[in-house]
């Protein structure tokens, strides 16, 4: 099963550890894939933690983040459907 999360926390996507990173590490044990949509942040980039936690930072400015959430959420949901239908 997959999990799509929206987060305002930019520490993990910027390469810093903290409470959210610890939570994601625990979640990663129970979900096949976790996609986390985050706001733009300095040093943020697409990043993968624990092998199955994928970060997707928005491009600035924050005013455009709602459109990013809708667009990226739909894209990820479509990709999840493709992966599910192609499993043996």
N, CA, C and O atoms as CSV, one atom per row, in Angstrom:
chain,resi,resn,atom,element,x,y,z
A,1,UNK,N,N,0.830,-1.176,0.000
A,1,UNK,CA,C,0.000,0.000,0.000
A,1,UNK,C,C,0.877,1.242,0.000
A,1,UNK,O,O,1.995,1.241,0.515
A,2,UNK,N,N,0.339,2.295,-0.590
A,2,UNK,CA,C,1.058,3.562,-0.694
A,2,UNK,C,C,0.412,4.599,0.212
A,2,UNK,O,O,-0.770,4.511,0.545
A,3,UNK,N,N,1.216,5.584,0.603
A,3,UNK,CA,C,0.740,6.684,1.428
A,3,UNK,C,C,1.208,7.988,0.796
A,3,UNK,O,O,2.385,8.139,0.469
A,4,UNK,N,N,0.284,8.928,0.624
A,4,UNK,CA,C,0.613,10.261,0.137
A,4,UNK,C,C,0.426,11.218,1.298
A,4,UNK,O,O,-0.652,11.275,1.891
A,5,UNK,N,N,1.474,11.975,1.630
A,5,UNK,CA,C,1.426,12.901,2.755
A,5,UNK,C,C,1.681,14.324,2.273
A,5,UNK,O,O,2.464,14.549,1.350
A,6,UNK,N,N,1.016,15.271,2.903
A,6,UNK,CA,C,1.296,16.689,2.718
A,6,UNK,C,C,1.967,17.146,3.991
A,6,UNK,O,O,1.474,16.870,5.084
A,7,UNK,N,N,3.087,17.844,3.869
A,7,UNK,CA,C,3.807,18.271,5.051
A,7,UNK,C,C,4.285,19.707,4.908
A,7,UNK,O,O,4.697,20.134,3.829
A,8,UNK,N,N,4.226,20.430,5.989
A,8,UNK,CA,C,4.808,21.766,6.032
A,8,UNK,C,C,6.224,21.735,6.554
A,8,UNK,O,O,6.907,22.759,6.562
A,9,UNK,N,N,6.679,20.561,6.995
A,9,UNK,CA,C,8.022,20.389,7.542
A,9,UNK,C,C,9.017,20.313,6.396
A,9,UNK,O,O,8.880,19.468,5.511
A,10,UNK,N,N,10.010,21.181,6.403
A,10,UNK,CA,C,11.012,21.171,5.331
A,10,UNK,C,C,12.361,20.624,5.783
A,10,UNK,O,O,13.304,20.581,4.993
A,11,UNK,N,N,12.464,20.208,7.038
A,11,UNK,CA,C,13.750,19.704,7.547
A,11,UNK,C,C,14.190,18.453,6.792
A,11,UNK,O,O,15.315,18.394,6.296
A,12,UNK,N,N,13.321,17.465,6.701
A,12,UNK,CA,C,13.703,16.188,6.091
A,12,UNK,C,C,14.045,16.347,4.611
A,12,UNK,O,O,15.008,15.750,4.130
A,13,UNK,N,N,13.261,17.149,3.888
A,13,UNK,CA,C,13.529,17.340,2.463
A,13,UNK,C,C,14.811,18.151,2.240
A,13,UNK,O,O,15.395,18.122,1.157
A,14,UNK,N,N,15.234,18.867,3.271
A,14,UNK,CA,C,16.477,19.645,3.200
A,14,UNK,C,C,17.678,18.874,3.737
A,14,UNK,O,O,18.785,19.408,3.797
A,15,UNK,N,N,17.457,17.607,4.133
A,15,UNK,CA,C,18.558,16.762,4.584
A,15,UNK,C,C,18.832,16.804,6.081
A,15,UNK,O,O,19.854,16.289,6.534
A,16,UNK,N,N,17.934,17.409,6.859
A,16,UNK,CA,C,18.110,17.460,8.312
A,16,UNK,C,C,17.190,16.435,8.972
A,16,UNK,O,O,16.090,16.171,8.487
A,17,UNK,N,N,17.643,15.873,10.061
A,17,UNK,CA,C,16.829,14.908,10.782
A,17,UNK,C,C,16.078,15.602,11.908
A,17,UNK,O,O,16.470,16.667,12.385
A,18,UNK,N,N,14.997,14.971,12.315
A,18,UNK,CA,C,14.181,15.523,13.385
A,18,UNK,C,C,13.030,14.584,13.676
A,18,UNK,O,O,13.050,13.417,13.283
A,19,UNK,N,N,12.035,15.096,14.363
A,19,UNK,CA,C,10.889,14.280,14.755
A,19,UNK,C,C,10.145,13.721,13.541
A,19,UNK,O,O,9.731,12.562,13.543
A,20,UNK,N,N,9.979,14.541,12.511
A,20,UNK,CA,C,9.263,14.069,11.325
A,20,UNK,C,C,10.031,12.939,10.639
A,20,UNK,O,O,9.426,11.981,10.158
A,21,UNK,N,N,11.345,13.043,10.593
A,21,UNK,CA,C,12.172,11.990,10.002
A,21,UNK,C,C,12.001,10.688,10.775
A,21,UNK,O,O,11.897,9.617,10.178
A,22,UNK,N,N,11.974,10.780,12.084
A,22,UNK,CA,C,11.772,9.584,12.917
A,22,UNK,C,C,10.409,8.960,12.662
A,22,UNK,O,O,10.281,7.737,12.597
A,23,UNK,N,N,9.397,9.797,12.518
A,23,UNK,CA,C,8.051,9.297,12.225
A,23,UNK,C,C,8.041,8.585,10.876
A,23,UNK,O,O,7.470,7.502,10.745
A,24,UNK,N,N,8.670,9.193,9.879
A,24,UNK,CA,C,8.718,8.584,8.544
A,24,UNK,C,C,9.485,7.266,8.562
A,24,UNK,O,O,9.117,6.324,7.861
A,25,UNK,N,N,10.531,7.198,9.348
A,25,UNK,CA,C,11.284,5.940,9.438
A,25,UNK,C,C,10.384,4.823,9.955
A,25,UNK,O,O,10.426,3.704,9.444
A,26,UNK,N,N,9.583,5.119,10.953
A,26,UNK,CA,C,8.657,4.121,11.484
A,26,UNK,C,C,7.581,3.774,10.452
A,26,UNK,O,O,7.283,2.599,10.236
A,27,UNK,N,N,7.001,4.791,9.819
A,27,UNK,CA,C,5.989,4.552,8.790
A,27,UNK,C,C,6.540,3.711,7.655
A,27,UNK,O,O,5.822,2.883,7.094
A,28,UNK,N,N,7.809,3.911,7.308
A,28,UNK,CA,C,8.402,3.213,6.165
A,28,UNK,C,C,8.391,1.699,6.339
A,28,UNK,O,O,8.520,0.962,5.362
A,29,UNK,N,N,8.243,1.243,7.545
A,29,UNK,CA,C,8.194,-0.203,7.820
A,29,UNK,C,C,6.841,-0.807,7.444
A,29,UNK,O,O,6.728,-2.016,7.241
A,30,UNK,N,N,5.825,0.036,7.354
A,30,UNK,CA,C,4.463,-0.450,7.159
A,30,UNK,C,C,3.858,-0.123,5.805
A,30,UNK,O,O,2.807,-0.657,5.453
A,31,UNK,N,N,4.499,0.737,5.048
A,31,UNK,CA,C,3.990,1.147,3.742
A,31,UNK,C,C,4.998,0.771,2.663
A,31,UNK,O,O,6.207,0.873,2.875
A,32,UNK,N,N,4.502,0.336,1.505
A,32,UNK,CA,C,5.396,0.017,0.391
A,32,UNK,C,C,6.109,1.264,-0.115
A,32,UNK,O,O,7.305,1.241,-0.408
A,33,UNK,N,N,5.351,2.353,-0.211
A,33,UNK,CA,C,5.898,3.604,-0.725
A,33,UNK,C,C,5.186,4.757,-0.038
A,33,UNK,O,O,3.970,4.731,0.151
A,34,UNK,N,N,5.967,5.774,0.333
A,34,UNK,CA,C,5.431,6.984,0.930
A,34,UNK,C,C,5.920,8.156,0.085
A,34,UNK,O,O,7.122,8.320,-0.125
A,35,UNK,N,N,4.989,8.961,-0.395
A,35,UNK,CA,C,5.327,10.175,-1.133
A,35,UNK,C,C,4.936,11.356,-0.257
A,35,UNK,O,O,3.813,11.427,0.242
A,36,UNK,N,N,5.874,12.285,-0.075
A,36,UNK,CA,C,5.646,13.441,0.791
A,36,UNK,C,C,5.783,14.713,-0.040
A,36,UNK,O,O,6.845,14.988,-0.598
A,37,UNK,N,N,4.700,15.486,-0.116
A,37,UNK,CA,C,4.717,16.767,-0.808
A,37,UNK,C,C,5.038,17.838,0.227
A,37,UNK,O,O,4.376,17.925,1.261
A,38,UNK,N,N,6.055,18.656,-0.051
A,38,UNK,CA,C,6.491,19.669,0.903
A,38,UNK,C,C,6.606,21.037,0.229
A,38,UNK,O,O,6.663,21.133,-0.997
A,39,UNK,N,N,6.639,22.087,1.041
A,39,UNK,CA,C,6.906,23.413,0.467
A,39,UNK,C,C,8.345,23.492,-0.037
A,39,UNK,O,O,9.184,22.660,0.308
A,40,UNK,N,N,8.609,24.486,-0.842
A,40,UNK,CA,C,9.982,24.748,-1.284
A,40,UNK,C,C,10.821,25.135,-0.075
A,40,UNK,O,O,10.312,25.731,0.874
A,41,UNK,N,N,12.087,24.801,-0.109
A,41,UNK,CA,C,12.992,25.133,0.986
A,41,UNK,C,C,14.418,25.181,0.454
A,41,UNK,O,O,14.734,24.521,-0.536
A,42,UNK,N,N,15.289,25.963,1.112
A,42,UNK,CA,C,16.702,25.969,0.702
A,42,UNK,C,C,17.286,24.561,0.801
A,42,UNK,O,O,17.016,23.838,1.761
A,43,UNK,N,N,18.059,24.189,-0.157
A,43,UNK,CA,C,18.724,22.876,-0.224
A,43,UNK,C,C,17.736,21.725,-0.396
A,43,UNK,O,O,18.120,20.563,-0.267
A,44,UNK,N,N,16.476,22.027,-0.685
A,44,UNK,CA,C,15.497,20.962,-0.886
A,44,UNK,C,C,15.597,20.426,-2.307
A,44,UNK,O,O,15.843,21.164,-3.261
A,45,UNK,N,N,15.402,19.154,-2.412
A,45,UNK,CA,C,15.400,18.514,-3.713
A,45,UNK,C,C,14.711,17.180,-3.589
A,45,UNK,O,O,14.431,16.720,-2.482
A,46,UNK,N,N,14.436,16.558,-4.711
A,46,UNK,CA,C,13.840,15.233,-4.637
A,46,UNK,C,C,14.812,14.347,-3.877
A,46,UNK,O,O,16.001,14.294,-4.189
A,47,UNK,N,N,14.305,13.674,-2.908
A,47,UNK,CA,C,15.145,12.895,-2.001
A,47,UNK,C,C,14.406,11.619,-1.641
A,47,UNK,O,O,13.177,11.609,-1.571
A,48,UNK,N,N,15.146,10.545,-1.413
A,48,UNK,CA,C,14.562,9.277,-0.974
A,48,UNK,C,C,15.235,8.885,0.333
A,48,UNK,O,O,16.462,8.856,0.433
A,49,UNK,N,N,14.418,8.587,1.329
A,49,UNK,CA,C,14.923,8.100,2.614
A,49,UNK,C,C,14.380,6.701,2.866
A,49,UNK,O,O,13.274,6.368,2.439
A,50,UNK,N,N,15.147,5.901,3.548
A,50,UNK,CA,C,14.744,4.570,3.991
A,50,UNK,C,C,14.313,3.654,2.845
A,50,UNK,O,O,13.662,2.635,3.074
A,51,UNK,N,N,14.671,4.014,1.626
A,51,UNK,CA,C,14.393,3.181,0.468
A,51,UNK,C,C,13.012,3.342,-0.134
A,51,UNK,O,O,12.802,2.971,-1.290
A,52,UNK,N,N,12.048,3.893,0.628
A,52,UNK,CA,C,10.694,3.980,0.099
A,52,UNK,C,C,9.949,5.272,0.453
A,52,UNK,O,O,8.748,5.377,0.207
A,53,UNK,N,N,10.646,6.244,1.023
A,53,UNK,CA,C,10.037,7.530,1.343
A,53,UNK,C,C,10.572,8.560,0.345
A,53,UNK,O,O,11.758,8.889,0.354
A,54,UNK,N,N,9.687,9.061,-0.510
A,54,UNK,CA,C,10.067,9.963,-1.598
A,54,UNK,C,C,9.534,11.363,-1.310
A,54,UNK,O,O,8.347,11.542,-1.039
A,55,UNK,N,N,10.419,12.348,-1.371
A,55,UNK,CA,C,10.048,13.741,-1.122
A,55,UNK,C,C,9.912,14.490,-2.433
A,55,UNK,O,O,10.702,14.304,-3.358
A,56,UNK,N,N,8.900,15.336,-2.499
A,56,UNK,CA,C,8.618,16.143,-3.679
A,56,UNK,C,C,8.415,17.580,-3.230
A,56,UNK,O,O,7.292,17.970,-2.912
A,57,UNK,N,N,9.484,18.381,-3.197
A,57,UNK,CA,C,9.321,19.785,-2.801
A,57,UNK,C,C,8.712,20.621,-3.934
A,57,UNK,O,O,9.020,20.433,-5.111
A,58,UNK,N,N,7.851,21.536,-3.539
A,58,UNK,CA,C,7.246,22.455,-4.508
A,58,UNK,C,C,8.276,23.489,-4.929
A,58,UNK,O,O,9.231,23.764,-4.202
A,59,UNK,N,N,8.077,24.045,-6.084
A,59,UNK,CA,C,8.899,25.179,-6.513
A,59,UNK,C,C,8.322,26.438,-5.862
A,59,UNK,O,O,7.116,26.517,-5.627
A,60,UNK,N,N,9.175,27.418,-5.572
A,60,UNK,CA,C,8.644,28.666,-5.019
A,60,UNK,C,C,7.782,29.360,-6.062
A,60,UNK,O,O,7.938,29.053,-7.244
A,61,UNK,N,N,6.915,30.243,-5.722
A,61,UNK,CA,C,6.573,30.726,-4.385
A,61,UNK,C,C,5.477,29.861,-3.742
A,61,UNK,O,O,4.823,29.060,-4.409
A,62,UNK,N,N,5.303,30.046,-2.455
A,62,UNK,CA,C,4.303,29.258,-1.723
A,62,UNK,C,C,2.885,29.496,-2.228
A,62,UNK,O,O,2.024,28.629,-2.082
A,63,UNK,N,N,2.641,30.628,-2.805
A,63,UNK,CA,C,1.327,30.947,-3.339
A,63,UNK,C,C,0.879,29.912,-4.369
A,63,UNK,O,O,-0.317,29.659,-4.515
A,64,UNK,N,N,1.833,29.313,-5.084
A,64,UNK,CA,C,1.517,28.319,-6.109
A,64,UNK,C,C,1.462,26.891,-5.571
A,64,UNK,O,O,1.195,25.958,-6.328
A,65,UNK,N,N,1.710,26.710,-4.276
A,65,UNK,CA,C,1.751,25.356,-3.724
A,65,UNK,C,C,0.431,24.594,-3.861
A,65,UNK,O,O,0.476,23.394,-4.132
A,66,UNK,N,N,-0.744,25.216,-3.690
A,66,UNK,CA,C,-1.973,24.435,-3.882
A,66,UNK,C,C,-2.062,23.790,-5.270
A,66,UNK,O,O,-2.483,22.639,-5.391
A,67,UNK,N,N,-1.676,24.513,-6.298
A,67,UNK,CA,C,-1.696,23.934,-7.647
A,67,UNK,C,C,-0.691,22.792,-7.753
A,67,UNK,O,O,-0.969,21.780,-8.396
A,68,UNK,N,N,0.471,22.947,-7.127
A,68,UNK,CA,C,1.480,21.888,-7.121
A,68,UNK,C,C,0.930,20.633,-6.444
A,68,UNK,O,O,1.125,19.523,-6.938
A,69,UNK,N,N,0.248,20.807,-5.323
A,69,UNK,CA,C,-0.292,19.660,-4.577
A,69,UNK,C,C,-1.278,18.887,-5.444
A,69,UNK,O,O,-1.218,17.660,-5.511
A,70,UNK,N,N,-2.168,19.587,-6.096
A,70,UNK,CA,C,-3.157,18.928,-6.955
A,70,UNK,C,C,-2.469,18.215,-8.112
A,70,UNK,O,O,-2.733,17.040,-8.367
A,71,UNK,N,N,-1.589,18.923,-8.811
A,71,UNK,CA,C,-0.908,18.353,-9.987
A,71,UNK,C,C,-0.040,17.146,-9.608
A,71,UNK,O,O,-0.136,16.089,-10.230
A,72,UNK,N,N,0.798,17.309,-8.592
A,72,UNK,CA,C,1.710,16.231,-8.209
A,72,UNK,C,C,0.951,15.072,-7.564
A,72,UNK,O,O,1.304,13.910,-7.767
A,73,UNK,N,N,-0.076,15.378,-6.800
A,73,UNK,CA,C,-0.891,14.324,-6.193
A,73,UNK,C,C,-1.559,13.451,-7.251
A,73,UNK,O,O,-1.571,12.225,-7.137
A,74,UNK,N,N,-2.109,14.084,-8.270
A,74,UNK,CA,C,-2.728,13.327,-9.369
A,74,UNK,C,C,-1.696,12.482,-10.108
A,74,UNK,O,O,-1.953,11.328,-10.450
A,75,UNK,N,N,-0.545,13.058,-10.347
A,75,UNK,CA,C,0.522,12.341,-11.044
A,75,UNK,C,C,0.946,11.100,-10.246
A,75,UNK,O,O,1.092,10.014,-10.809
A,76,UNK,N,N,1.141,11.267,-8.953
A,76,UNK,CA,C,1.559,10.146,-8.107
A,76,UNK,C,C,0.464,9.093,-7.992
A,76,UNK,O,O,0.753,7.896,-7.989
A,77,UNK,N,N,-0.781,9.527,-7.897
A,77,UNK,CA,C,-1.893,8.576,-7.829
A,77,UNK,C,C,-1.980,7.766,-9.113
A,77,UNK,O,O,-2.218,6.559,-9.071
A,78,UNK,N,N,-1.788,8.420,-10.253
A,78,UNK,CA,C,-1.798,7.715,-11.532
A,78,UNK,C,C,-0.664,6.708,-11.627
A,78,UNK,O,O,-0.855,5.597,-12.121
A,79,UNK,N,N,0.510,7.092,-11.158
A,79,UNK,CA,C,1.663,6.178,-11.172
A,79,UNK,C,C,1.412,4.985,-10.258
A,79,UNK,O,O,1.814,3.865,-10.573
A,80,UNK,N,N,0.753,5.216,-9.134
A,80,UNK,CA,C,0.451,4.122,-8.207
A,80,UNK,C,C,-0.512,3.130,-8.845
A,80,UNK,O,O,-0.366,1.922,-8.659
A,81,UNK,N,N,-1.492,3.622,-9.594
A,81,UNK,CA,C,-2.428,2.747,-10.280
A,81,UNK,C,C,-1.707,1.899,-11.327
A,81,UNK,O,O,-1.993,0.711,-11.472
A,82,UNK,N,N,-0.791,2.501,-12.043
A,82,UNK,CA,C,-0.026,1.766,-13.057
A,82,UNK,C,C,0.789,0.660,-12.392
A,82,UNK,O,O,0.808,-0.474,-12.870
A,83,UNK,N,N,1.471,0.997,-11.271
A,83,UNK,CA,C,2.265,-0.017,-10.563
A,83,UNK,C,C,1.387,-1.151,-10.058
A,83,UNK,O,O,1.780,-2.316,-10.124
A,84,UNK,N,N,0.202,-0.823,-9.555
A,84,UNK,CA,C,-0.711,-1.837,-9.022
A,84,UNK,C,C,-1.216,-2.753,-10.127
A,84,UNK,O,O,-1.286,-3.966,-9.931
A,85,UNK,N,N,-1.564,-2.204,-11.276
A,85,UNK,CA,C,-2.112,-3.012,-12.376
A,85,UNK,C,C,-1.047,-3.868,-13.045
A,85,UNK,O,O,-1.393,-4.852,-13.699
A,86,UNK,N,N,0.214,-3.541,-12.911
A,86,UNK,CA,C,1.270,-4.294,-13.566
A,86,UNK,C,C,1.910,-5.334,-12.659
A,86,UNK,O,O,2.846,-6.017,-13.077
A,87,UNK,N,N,1.434,-5.470,-11.441
A,87,UNK,CA,C,1.986,-6.489,-10.551
A,87,UNK,C,C,1.400,-7.848,-10.925
A,87,UNK,O,O,0.229,-7.943,-11.291
A,88,UNK,N,N,2.224,-8.907,-10.832
A,88,UNK,CA,C,1.724,-10.249,-11.217
A,88,UNK,C,C,0.688,-10.759,-10.239
A,88,UNK,O,O,0.168,-11.861,-10.410
